Amino acid sequence: MPDLRSVSFLWPLVLYSALLVPVLGIAYAYFTKRFPPIVLSLGLCLLCIAMARPQAVLLTPLREATVMLALDTSGSMRAKDLKPSRIEAAQQAALKFIESKPARLRVGLVTVAGTAALAQAPTEEKESLRRALENLPLQYGSALGSGLLISLEALLPGSGIDAQKIINEASDNGGPRKPADSGKSLDSQKPKETEASASRGRNMAVVLISDGQSNMGPELLKMAELAASHEVKVYTVGIGTAEGDVVSIQGRSMRVKLEDEALKKVAAMTQAEYFRADSTEGLGKIYDQLGYRLRFEKRALSEVTSYVALLGMVFILFACLRNFSRFGRII
């Protein structure tokens, strides 16, 4: 199927020919005193569009794909601006996503707090994923960069990514690193430019679900650069509201709000999308959208003139047969 957002035309000026269709319809109504046939008019419009030679990026079903869910389990996720709480709403939506996933879609789970851990390696088994999502403990701190890094290591076991080394270097440097002092260690983690490595990440994605606060571990945007170099898309879901909620963390009460600027940048850097979930219902819809996107792979830009022309001819043929059966004539 085509990605409708990518539609363009090789001969766009020919589209003006479609303006003749309503003119003919008005003339038909004037001379026959009858309403112009809508189905026939629609078919003629499609033929005019086909003459403009439309082209679009085609979407084809993926035979195999792997998705890592990186779920924020920091203390701020106990906020109740999403009911019953951020973490419970995220768990429920993730379970819905897992239940509706295609059979060949492999899903893994990484939990992210002060450290990140692989809770479930990528698998097609829904029951294993359900167990991994149950009873997730909330912990102090938020190391979103570590979560993304662990996800990449699980997705690309043969790529040479050494997650522990990068995390240790970030810890030695006193926390999240600035772009200027993190380039050397990441250079060694970039993939070799081979045909196999260039195509491998295209069937893989990370879904990072968080309220956006990160205060530990490697810098999130540098990890997004690493994902982009492996052609792994990182879809980000900002969970929470702008007003936030007051929670108690280590005996202190503080208001935690959605901070999504970094999440937006991560999605943009990896050519993915950012979704904002400011309600439980909205979070469920986001997972439905993600499920649709992760079922298909984008192919090269292709001309779809024949498909549009065929659809137009089907409408015209239907209109002619309908008129013939009712009135004994085509028009």
N, C-alpha and C positions, 0 to 999 in steps of 0.2 A: 504494500500500500504506500501511497505517496505521503510525505510530510508536507501538509498544506501550507505550513509557514515558509517553506522554501520555494514556493511556486514562482516562476518567472517566465518571460516570453521572449522568444527569439525575434519575432516580428510584432512588437507591441502595438504598432499603429493599426494593424489589421483588426484590432479589437473594436475600433470605431464602427466596423461593419455591423456589429450587433445592434447598433442604433436603428438599423433598417427594420429590425423585427417589430418593435412597437409601432413604427410607421405603417408597416404592412397590416398589422393588427387593427389599427384605427381605420385604415382604408377598407378592410374586410368588414368591420362592423358597420361602416357607413353605407356600403353598397348592399349588404345582405340583411341589415337590421338585426343582426344576431351578435351575441357576445363572441369575441375571437377565441379560438381553441387554445387553452392555456398549455396543454401538454405538447401540442405541435409547436407552439411558440418557444417553449423551453428547449425542445429538440433543436430548433433552428439556432437559438442562442448558443447552444453547446457546439454546433458545427462552426459558428463564427469564431468561437474561442479556439477550437481546434485549428482553424486556419492561421491563428497567430502563433502556432507551434509552442505550446506550453511545455515547460520542463520542470522537474522537481526531484528532490532527493528521495529515493525509494527506501522504504523500511521493510526489512525482511526478518522473519522470526529467527531468533538465535537458536542454534542446535544445543549449545552448551554455554552456560555463563555462571559466573561466581560473584556473589555479593557479600561484602562484610558489613554487618551492622555494628557501628561503633557507638555505644550508648553511654552517655554521661551518667555516672553514678556518684557524683559529688554531693555534698550536703545541701547545696542550693536546690537540688532536684526534689527535695521534700516539700517545696513551696506548693501552696494549694490554689494558686491562681488558675490552674487547670484542675478540674475535678476528676477523681478524688485527690490527686496530687500529680505533679509533673511526672514523677517516675512511674506511677501506676498507669497514668494515661499513656506514657510512652511504651510501657510493657504491653498494654492491651492492644494498642495499634500495631506493635511489632508482631504480636501473635496472630492478628488478623492478616497481616502481610504474609506471614509464614504459611498460614492455612490455605491461602489462595495462590501460592506461588506455583509456577509450572513444575512439572515433575523433574525436569533436567536442570532446574536452577539450583545451584549449590549455594547455601547460605552459611555464614559463620558469624560469631558474636565476639566482640571485644568490649570489655567494660573499662571505663575511664574515670578515675578519680585522681588521687595524688600520684598514683602509678596506673599503668594500663596492663591488662592481662587478657590473654586469649581464653575466653570462657568456653568457646566451642569452635573447633576447627571446621572449615567449610564442609558441609554435608548436605545430602539430599533428604536425610531422615528428619521428618517433622517432629517426631517424638523427642529426639535428642535436642533439637532446638527449643522445644517447649520446656524441657527440664532446665536447660541453661538459662532461660529467661525467668525462672521462678526464684523467688527469695533473693533478689540481688541486694547485697548490703550497701548502704550509703556510707561513704568515707570522706575524710577531710581532703581538701585540695582538688585541683582540676588540671590535668596535664593532657590537653587535647592533642598537642603535637605528638606526644607519646602514643596516644590512642590511634592516631592516623598512621604512625610509623609501624606499630605492631600489626595493624590491619594490612599494610603493604607487605610486610614480611610474610604474613600468612598467605596472601594472595600470590606472591611471587617468590616461592622458596628457592628457586634456582637463579635469582637475579643478583646475588651477592650483597643484598641489603643486610647490614649487621645492626639490628635495632639496638641491642644492648650497648654496643660501642658508642653510638650516637647519643643515647640517653646518658651514659656515663660521662661523656664529654660535656654535655649540657649541665650536668650536676657539678662537674669540676669547675665550670665557668660561673657557677653561682646562680643557675636558673636559666630561664629562656634566653637564648643567644640572639644577639643582633645580627642582621644580615652580614655585616662587615667581618665578624669573627667566626662565621659558621661555614664559609665556602669551602675550606680545604677538606673538612671531613665529609662533606656531601659529594664532592667531586668523585671520590672513590666509589660512591654508591650508585652513580649513574649507570644505566645499562649500556652495554656495547651495542653499537649500531649494526645489528644484523636483522635480516628479514624476519627471523623467528621472534626476536625480542621486540621488534617494532610492532608486530601484530598481536602479541600475546595479551597485552593489557587492554586491548579493545573489547574483549569479552568479559571484562572485570570492572567492578565498581565498588566504591565505599559509600555507605550512607551514614553520615555523622550526625547524631541527634544530641543536641546540647542547648543549654541556655546561653552559651557563648563565652562564659567566663573561663579563662585559662591563666593560671599563675605558676605553673611548674613545668619542668621538662623542656624538651626542644621546642623551638619556636614553631608555632602552627603553620605560618606562611611558608617557612623553609621546607616543612614536610609536604606542603601542597606543591611546591616546586618539584620535589622528588617524585610525587605521584604523577605530575604532569609529564616529567621526563620519561616515565614508563607508560604513558598514555592511559593511565587509570583515572577515570572520572570520579570526582568526590562530590556527591550530592549532599547538601547540608540542610538540616532541619532545625530552625530556631524555635525552641519550645519555651513558652512562657508569654507574659504580657509586658507591655511597656511600663505599666504601673507596678508590676511585680507583687511580692508578698513578703511579709516579715517572718523570718525563720530564726530558730535558735541554733547556733553553730558554736560548739565548744563553750557553752555557757554564755555566749553573747548573742543578743538579738540584733539582727540586721535585715534591711530590706534588700532583696535580690530581684533584679530586673533582667529582662531579656537584653543581652548585648550581642547584636548580630552582625556588626560591621565586619569582623574577621571571618565569620561564616560566609558572608556574601563574597568576600574576596577569594576565599578558598574555592568556592563553586565556580567563580569566573576564571580563575587561573587554570582549572582543570577542564574547562569547557563543559561544565555540568550546570546544575540549577540550584538555586536557593529557595527553600520553602519556609514560610513563617506559620507556625502553629500556635495561635493565640486562643484556641478553644479545643476541647476534647473532640468535638465533631470535626473541626478543621483538620486535626491531626490524622483522623481516620481517612479523610478525603485525600490528604497528601500521600498516604501510603498507597491508596488506590492509583493515584497518578504515577507514583514511582513504579508500581508494579507494571503498569502499561509501558512506561519508558524502558524498563529493564527486560522486556520481552522481545524487543526489536533491536536490530542493528542497522545503522544508516549506511547506505551504499552511495556510490558516486551519483552526481547530478545526471539525470537521464531525461530524454524527451518522452513525453507522455501523450503526444498528439493522437496516436491511434486509439488510446483508451478513451479519451474525451470524445473523439469522433464516433467511436462505437456506441458510447452511451447516448450521444445525440441521435444516432440512427435508431436506437432502440425506442426512444421517446417518440420519434416521428412515425415509426412502424406501428407502435401501439396506438397512436392517435388515428392513423389511417384505418387500421383494422376495426377500431371502435366505431368510427364514423360509418364504415362500410356495413357493419353488422346492424347499426341502428337506422341508417338512412338509405342504404343501398348504393352509396357513393363514397368516394374517399374524402372529399371536402364538401 
